[in-house]
Amino acid sequence: MDAESRLIVSVVAGERTAENVAAVVEDFKRRTGGRLMDLITTDGYPAYEAAILDAYGETITPPRTGKRGRPKAPYKRAPEGLTYAVVEKTREKGRVVKVATRAVFGTVAAVTAALGMSRVSTAINTSFVERQNGTDRHRNARKARKTYRFSKDWRYHEAVTYLTMYVYNFCWPVRTLGIKDGQGRWRQRSPAMAAGLADRIWSMSEWVTFATVRRC
């Protein structure tokens, strides 16, 4: 998720496993053209570090020394410019009692510089994606807590997950994204508009009937 535009860049439906974490990081990299982000933040789930290093890391092959024994295996090294920080929460009896942050890749100075350029945050946090999780549960009844509306079939759950996420990007005016136009009038914007991917808030019918494959 891009915190400034609130755009959901990539989604992998399913349980949070190392495999799905690797899939969503690789998909995010593909959708952003492989560019290094100013700052990547996640919670302390260990699989993120390995997935980010595997996706963005440079493969280093140690030179042969000419000595006996097995040569050192190639390994991944974080490239210069990769800045990644995590938020680690300590819980006791289900309640958060401590929140700590640390830089995983990149220096503390690089993290501070990235936060200084941010228009929405001055601290390492995961609050934007946590808020989005609440919005997603509100918009997708299948994910509401303690409900009889849970999905009985994975295919439908996955399909509705992607549908609601795309509709959120293009059809949902986010209150905090509103701006004033040249005439001083308040203009609502969707995450896609804030990210420069759309020039208006799309209607549901427009999105559902949009041709995903265009024939010339």
N, C-alpha and C positions, 0 to 999 in steps of 0.2 A: 504494500500500500504506500502511495505517495502522500506524506503527511500534509503537504501544502495544498494540493488540489483535492485531497481525499479520494483520489482515483484508486480503485482496486485494480492493480496491474496484473496480478496472477492469482489463480485459485486452483488448488488441487483438493477435490472433495475426498474425505475419508478420515481415518484415524490419524493422530499425530505419531507417525513412525519415522525412523531414519530414512526409509525409502521415500516416503511422501515429502519429507523435508528436502531431500536431494532433488526430487522432481520439481517442486515449486521454485527452488532456487535456480535450477537450470532453466526453467520456463521463464522466470523473471529476467534472467540474463539474456535469453533469446529475444524477448519482447522489447528490451531496452538496447538492443544492438551490441551487447557486450560491454557497454560503457561502465566505467567505475563510478558508483554513486558518491556524492559528497560525504554521506554518512549512512551506514546501514545499522539499524538497531533491532534487536530481538530480545526475548526473555532469555533466561539462562539454560534453556534446553540444549544439552551438549551437541546434538546432531547438527545444529545450525553451523557451528564452527567448522566441522568437517566438510559439510556441504558447500559452504562459501569458499573454503580453501580449494576444494576439488574443482569448483566451477570457475573461479577467477585466478587460481594460483598458477604460477609458472613452474613447469617441470624442470627440475635440475638433475642432470645426469653426472654423478661424480666421475672425474677422470680416473682411468686405471693407473694404479701405482706401480705395477710391475712386480709386486710382492706376491707371495703365495697366499692362497685363501680365496674365498668368494669375494668378488668385488661388491662395493656398496651399491645398493639398489637405488634407482631414481626416486626422487621425492618431490613434493610440492612445496613451493615457497610463496608467501604472500607478495604480490607485486607492490612496487612503490605507488602510493596513491590509494591503496585499498584501506579504507577506514571503517572499522566495525566495532561496535560497543554493545554491551549487554546490560540488562537490568536483572538483578538477582533478588528475589523476594524470599524472606524467611518466614515460615508460617508456624504457628503454634495453635493447636486445637482448631484448625481451619481459619485462623485469622492471621493477617499479615502483621508481623511485629517488627520487621526490619526490611529496608530496601537499600541495596547497594548497587553501584554501577562500576564498570571497569572497561577499559579499552582492550580488545582482543587483538585486532590488527590495526596498525597505525599507532601514532603517538598520541599522548594526551593533548599535546598542542594542536595536532590535526583535528581531533575531535572538537576541541574548543573553537577552532577556526570555523569548522563546519556549522556548529551551533550559532556562531556569531553571524553567519550569512543566512540562517534560517529566518523565515518570516512568521513562524508559528510556534517555535519552541526555543527555550534557552537551556534546556537540560536533557540529558539522556533519559528517554522514557519510552514506554509502549502504550501510552494512554490513548493514542489515536486509533490503533488497531483494536484495543480493548473496547473503545466506544463503538467502533464499527461492528464488533461482535454482538453488542447489545442491539444495534440497529438491525443487524441481520436476523436475530431472533425475533425482533418485532415484525419485520417484513415477511419472514418465512415462518408460517405457523408450524411447520414440521419440526422446527428447531426450538420452539418454545419449551420452557422447562415445565415439568409436571403437567403434561397434557396428554389427551387421548388422540391428538392429531399427528402423532409421530408417524414417520414413513414405515410402511409395511413391506415395501419393495425398494431395493437399493437403486434400481434404474430410475425410478421416479424421484427419489431423494436427490440423486446426483443431478438429474435434469433440472429440477426446480432450484437447486442450489446455484447452478450456473445462470439460469434465467433471472433469478432475483438479483444476482450480483451485476449482471450486465444492465438490467433495468435501473439499478441503483446508479450506475455510472452515467447513463444517458438520459434517464427520465425522471430522476429525483432531484428537486431543487434543495440543496443543502443550505440551511439558514445562514451559517457562518461564512459561506462563500459569496453572499450577495455583495454587489458593488453599486456605486452610483455611476450613471452614464454621463455623457457630456452635457446633458441638460439638467443634471441634478436629480434625476429620477432613479429610484431604487430598482435595480435589476437583479432578479434571481438567477443563479447559475447552478448547473449540475457539475459533478466532478469532471465529466468529459469536457465541458465548456472551460472550466478552470485550467485544465491541462492542455487546452488548445486543440482538442480533437473534435469539437462540435461548436456550431455557432448559435445554437438554440437548444431549449429543453425539448427533447423528443416526446411524442405521445406514445402510449403503450401500443396502439395499433400500428403506428409508424415503425416501431422497433420490431414487433412481431412479424410484420410483413416485409421487412427489409430483405432484399435479395443478397444472400451471402456469397453467391456465385453469379457474376455478371458475364453474359455471353455477348460477344461483339458481333 
